[in-house]
């Protein structure tokens, strides 16, 4: 890794599925080529960062571009690959604008998997997975993580219960019935080997039969987020933030921002 490649501040980041290595040449698709040329108005020689799960983050430059095409040349590695927290979000699909927001923020909060589940009171009848995956990719590019969360195909509530891995802890944000404060549950579990997930219901809440089924799961805990009724997306993000604060990446700092200057998070 060169000192320049590691320290240079780069405004533009792109997730690329292609293998990344020094002197690799990569052609971009029409959409990304148009974005770099016509939206960002970059030109030949402009630096940008490219990244993926396998190869980490690399400094690249625009080698050539025209109407609908762009080629990059990869120069040096800025960061080696690194995994995200083993944290999943299980959610009932909600209305489009709020769902887009939820996917974006869950990606920023380090979720490794996003699993939509259709419950009895879910108002939305279908979701556009490609749009959600695009939202997740754009959020990963903006927040400087090195991976994309897996955005899974939606499943029914019954299929979710049948296929859930029993070794993974499940925190259920329940708006009614007995529950324990989420901080108490997360901080009180000293098993560092297990994976975790947060589950939030639909805008209309869980059906009572669904809550009964969830309460019987040995790996699940009903958690409280306080005395107020929260929107589904707010509840999910609050729970994810609590988990990260207690068990996740609280000691980390954004890449390239470990000095004393500036006041950003």
Secondary structure by P-SEA (a helix, b strand, c coil): cccccccccccbbbbbcccccccbbbbbcaaaaaaacccccccccbbbbbccccccbbbbccccccccbbbbbbccccccccccccbbbbbccccaaaaaaaaaaaaaacccbbbbbbccccccccccaaaaaaaaaaaaaaacccccccccccccaaaaaacccccbbbbbbccccccccaaaaaaacccccccbbbbbbccccccaaaaaaaaacccbbbbbcccccccaaaaaaaaaaaaaacccccccccccccccccccc
